[in-house]
Amino acid sequence: MFKRFMFILFSLALVTFMACTKDSSGPKVSNEDIPGDPTDIVIPALDYNNLIPSATFARTGGNTSRIRVNLLGIVNPNTQQPMDLVAEYGTGDYNFYLEEDGVLQGVKLTKVSTGTVLTADVVFVVDNSGSMYEEADSVANSIIEFANLLSASGLNVKFACVGYQYGNVNGGINFTTATKLHQYLTDRPYIYEGTDRTIGFAGPDSADIETAAYWYAYPDLSSENGVMAVLFADSLYNWRAGAQRVFINFTDESTQPNGYVHWSTEYMCEQILGRATVHTVFSSDTLTYHGEGNSGSYEWTDLWDERPWAMSLCTGGTVKFVDSYATGLNLADLPVAGALSNSYLVEFITAGSNAVHTVVITIKDTGVDGKIEYANIQYN
C-alpha cells in the first residue's frame, strides 16, 4: 500500500513538472500563465499575402524554456491602422498563430502599450543629395520630434542615422539617444541647414564608421541608393540583441543600383526579410511618381531605376508620399508610429531552448493575411 501511495505521489510530481516546462534544460519554474498547445486548430491557408510579420527572439532571463518574441505591430494594409492580435484558442477568438517545428504553440500576447517594455532600434536613412535641399530641414525636424515621441512611449528605443548621396554613405551616427541624435542633426561645427544636417559623422566610433563608409560602395555606384545605406547600417551598426530593427528612408529619387544585383531592392529584401522593416517617406513635385506605370521623369526599371517604396512593400513596411518641400511632415502620422506603439510581446514554451528550430508566424484576419518562416534559428 505504501509503495502504491509513493508511486502516485511520484506520478503527480512528474505531471506537474511537465506542465511547468517542456524543456528539460530550462529551470524548473512555473509557466502557468502560458496556455497549453492547442491540438484542434488548423492553421488556415493564405488568401491575400498582403502583410509580412517581423520579429526577434530571445530567452527569458532565469527561465530559458520561456521564449520572448518581440513582434513589430502589424498595420492593416487596407485601413492603415494597427491590428489587434488575438490567440485565445480556447474561446475561438484568434488571428495569430506561431508554430515551432510544425507544432502550433499556446502563446501569451501582451501589447507594449499596456506597460510591457520592448526594445526597438530605429535608423533614419536620409538622402542628402542636392535635390533634397528643399525638404531637408523639414525632414530633420520631423526626425527629432519623432525620436522624442518614441522615447516617451512604452519602448526602450535607440536611434541612429545614415546620410547618403551619389553612390556613397557620407554621414551618420551609430545608435544613441534622442538627445544625441538631436545634437547630430542641429549642433555640429559647419552644420547650418538643409542637407548639411546628415553630412559628416559623429559619436565615439565616428572615425571607424567614416573609414568603413569610404570603402563601402566604391566604385560600384554613382547615384542615390537607399538600399546601400540600409545594408551599411544593417552590417556595421551596434544593434541590440532581441531589438526590433526599423529603418525609415527619406528620398526623392529612385533607387539606382547601376545594374548591380547586390545593390538592388530584391537583394536587400532577401538579406533583412523577417528581421527588419523599411518604411519610406518619398517626396516629389508630382503625384505621377506614385503610379504603377512609367511616369514623370522616371522609367521604373529593375537594377537601374527602382521604386524606393518597393523596399517597404517587400519587408512589411509602410509608405508616406509628401510634396517636394515635405510641408508639414509629421512622422507621428506615419503608420510605422502605430506599428511601434502597438508592438507585441509573444511568449511561448519551447521544446528545446538549446536546439535549432524552425518557427513560422502566421496572421490571418478579414481581408488580410501573411506569414514568415524563420529557419535554423537558435534562441539567444
Residue pairs with C-beta under 8 A, 6 or more apart in sequence:
17 28
19 32
20 28
20 29
20 30
20 31
20 32
21 27
21 28
21 29
21 31
21 65
21 349
22 65
22 349
22 350
22 351
23 64
23 65
23 349
23 350
23 351
23 352
23 353
25 64
25 65
25 352
25 353
25 354
26 63
26 64
26 65
26 66
26 353
27 62
27 63
27 64
27 65
29 62
29 63
31 63
31 65
31 66
31 349
33 108
34 66
34 106
34 107
34 108
34 347
34 348
34 349
35 89
35 90
35 106
35 107
35 108
36 106
37 103
37 104
37 105
37 106
38 89
38 90
38 104
38 106
41 89
41 94
41 97
41 104
43 97
43 99
43 104
43 362
44 362
44 364
44 369
46 362
46 364
46 369
46 370
46 371
47 364
47 369
48 367
48 368
48 369
48 370
49 369
49 370
50 77
50 368
50 369
50 370
51 74
51 75
51 76
51 77
51 316
51 363
51 368
51 369
51 370
52 273
52 274
52 277
52 314
52 315
52 316
52 370
52 372
53 71
53 72
53 74
53 274
53 316
53 361
53 363
53 370
53 371
53 372
54 71
54 72
54 244
54 245
54 274
54 275
54 276
54 277
54 315
54 316
54 372
55 69
55 70
55 71
55 72
55 274
55 275
55 346
55 361
55 372
55 374
56 69
56 70
56 241
56 242
56 243
56 244
56 245
56 275
57 67
57 68
57 69
57 70
57 242
57 359
57 374
57 377
57 379
57 380
58 67
58 68
58 70
58 241
58 242
58 379
58 380
59 66
59 67
59 68
59 353
59 379
59 380
60 66
60 67
60 68
60 347
64 353
64 379
65 349
65 350
65 353
66 347
66 348
66 349
66 350
67 347
67 348
67 349
67 350
67 353
67 379
68 242
68 345
68 346
68 347
69 98
69 344
69 345
69 346
69 347
69 348
69 361
70 118
70 119
70 242
70 243
70 244
70 343
70 345
71 85
71 343
71 344
71 345
71 346
71 361
72 244
72 246
72 277
72 316
72 339
72 340
72 343
73 82
73 83
73 112
73 338
73 339
73 340
73 341
73 342
73 343
73 344
74 82
74 83
74 85
74 316
74 339
74 342
74 363
75 81
75 82
75 83
75 318
75 335
75 336
75 338
75 339
76 82
76 83
76 365
76 367
76 368
77 368
78 367
78 368
80 318
80 335
81 335
81 338
82 335
82 338
82 339
82 341
82 342
83 95
83 342
83 363
83 365
83 368
85 95
85 96
85 109
85 344
85 363
86 93
86 94
86 95
86 96
86 109
87 94
87 95
87 96
87 97
87 98
87 106
87 107
87 109
88 94
89 106
95 363
95 364
95 365
96 107
96 109
96 346
96 361
96 362
96 363
97 104
97 360
97 361
97 362
97 363
97 364
98 104
98 105
98 107
98 346
98 348
98 359
98 360
98 361
98 362
99 105
99 359
99 360
99 362
100 348
100 350
100 351
100 357
100 358
100 359
101 351
101 357
101 358
102 358
103 351
105 348
105 349
106 348
106 349
107 346
107 347
107 348
108 346
108 347
108 348
109 344
109 345
109 346
110 116
110 344
110 345
110 347
111 342
111 343
111 344
111 345
112 118
112 153
112 154
112 155
112 341
112 342
112 343
112 344
112 345
113 153
113 154
113 341
113 342
114 154
115 154
116 154
116 345
117 154
117 155
117 156
118 154
118 155
118 156
118 244
118 343
118 345
119 155
119 156
119 157
119 158
119 240
119 242
119 243
119 244
120 150
120 155
120 156
120 157
120 158
120 243
120 244
120 246
120 340
120 343
121 157
121 158
121 159
121 160
121 175
121 237
121 239
121 240
121 243
121 244
121 245
121 246
122 147
122 150
122 157
122 158
122 159
122 160
122 246
122 247
122 248
122 340
123 159
123 160
123 161
123 162
123 230
123 233
123 237
123 245
123 246
123 247
123 248
124 143
124 159
124 160
124 161
124 162
124 181
124 248
124 250
125 161
125 162
125 164
125 226
125 229
125 230
125 233
125 247
125 248
125 249
125 250
126 132
126 136
126 139
126 143
126 161
126 162
126 163
126 164
126 198
126 249
126 250
127 164
127 165
127 224
127 226
127 249
127 250
127 251
127 252
127 253
128 136
128 163
128 164
128 165
128 170
128 171
128 195
128 196
128 197
128 198
128 199
129 165
129 166
129 195
129 224
129 253
130 195
131 252
131 253
132 139
132 195
132 250
132 251
132 252
132 283
133 194
133 195
134 324
134 325
134 326
135 250
135 252
135 283
135 322
135 324
135 325
135 326
135 329
136 193
136 194
136 195
136 197
136 198
137 193
137 194
137 197
138 325
138 326
138 327
138 328
138 329
139 250
139 281
139 326
139 329
140 185
140 186
140 197
140 198
142 326
142 329
142 330
142 331
143 161
143 181
143 185
143 331
144 178
144 181
144 182
144 185
144 186
145 330
145 331
145 332
146 331
146 332
146 337
147 157
147 159
147 178
147 181
147 182
148 178
149 331
149 332
149 337
150 157
150 178
150 337
150 340
151 157
151 177
151 178
153 340
153 341
154 341
155 340
155 341
155 343
157 340
158 175
158 176
158 177
158 240
158 243
159 175
159 176
159 177
159 178
159 181
160 172
160 173
160 174
160 175
160 176
160 181
160 233
160 237
161 171
161 172
161 173
161 181
161 184
161 185
161 198
162 169
162 171
162 172
162 198
162 229
162 230
162 232
162 233
163 169
163 170
163 171
163 172
163 198
163 199
163 200
163 229
164 170
164 171
164 224
164 225
164 226
164 228
164 229
164 232
165 195
165 224
166 221
166 222
166 223
166 224
167 217
167 218
167 220
167 221
167 222
167 223
167 224
167 225
167 228
167 258
168 213
168 214
168 216
168 217
168 218
168 221
168 228
169 213
169 216
169 217
169 228
169 229
169 232
170 199
170 200
170 213
171 198
171 199
171 200
171 201
172 198
172 201
172 209
172 213
172 232
172 233
173 180
173 181
173 184
173 201
173 202
173 203
173 206
174 203
174 205
174 209
174 237
174 238
175 237
175 238
175 239
175 240
176 184
176 203
180 202
180 203
183 202
184 202
184 203
185 191
185 197
185 198
186 197
188 200
188 202
190 196
190 200
191 197
191 199
191 200
201 207
201 209
201 210
201 213
203 209
209 236
212 232
212 236
213 232
216 228
216 232
217 225
217 228
217 263
220 258
220 260
220 262
220 263
221 228
221 256
221 257
221 258
221 260
221 263
222 258
223 253
223 256
223 258
224 251
224 253
224 254
224 255
224 256
225 255
225 256
225 257
225 258
225 263
226 249
226 251
226 255
226 308
226 311
227 255
227 257
227 263
227 264
227 265
227 267
227 268
227 311
228 263
229 249
230 247
230 249
230 268
230 272
230 278
230 311
231 268
231 271
233 247
234 245
234 271
234 272
234 276
239 245
241 380
242 380
244 340
244 343
245 272
245 275
245 276
245 277
246 276
246 277
246 279
246 336
246 340
247 276
247 277
247 278
247 279
247 317
248 278
248 279
248 280
248 281
248 331
248 334
248 336
249 278
249 279
249 280
249 281
249 308
249 311
250 281
250 283
251 280
251 281
251 282
251 283
251 308
252 282
252 283
252 284
252 324
253 308
254 298
254 300
254 305
254 306
254 307
254 308
255 264
255 265
255 305
255 306
255 307
255 308
255 310
255 311
256 304
256 305
256 306
257 263
257 264
257 265
257 303
257 304
257 306
258 303
258 304
259 303
259 304
260 303
261 267
261 303
264 302
264 303
264 306
265 306
265 307
265 310
265 311
265 314
266 302
266 314
268 278
268 311
269 311
269 314
269 315
272 278
272 315
273 314
273 315
273 372
274 372
274 373
274 374
276 315
277 312
277 315
277 316
277 317
277 336
277 339
278 311
278 312
278 315
278 317
279 312
279 317
279 318
279 319
279 320
279 334
279 335
279 336
280 308
280 309
280 311
280 312
280 317
280 318
280 319
280 320
281 320
281 322
281 326
281 329
281 331
281 334
282 289
282 290
282 308
282 309
282 319
282 320
282 321
282 322
283 321
283 322
283 323
283 324
283 325
283 326
284 290
284 296
284 321
284 323
284 324
285 323
285 324
286 296
287 321
288 295
288 296
289 295
289 296
289 298
290 321
294 300
298 305
299 305
300 306
300 307
309 319
311 317
312 318
312 319
313 319
316 370
317 336
318 334
318 335
318 336
318 339
320 333
320 334
320 335
322 329
331 337
350 357
350 379
353 379
354 378
355 378
356 376
356 377
356 378
357 374
357 376
357 377
357 378
357 379
358 373
358 374
358 375
358 376
358 377
359 373
359 374
359 377
360 371
360 372
360 373
360 374
361 371
361 372
361 374
362 369
362 370
362 371
363 369
363 370
363 371
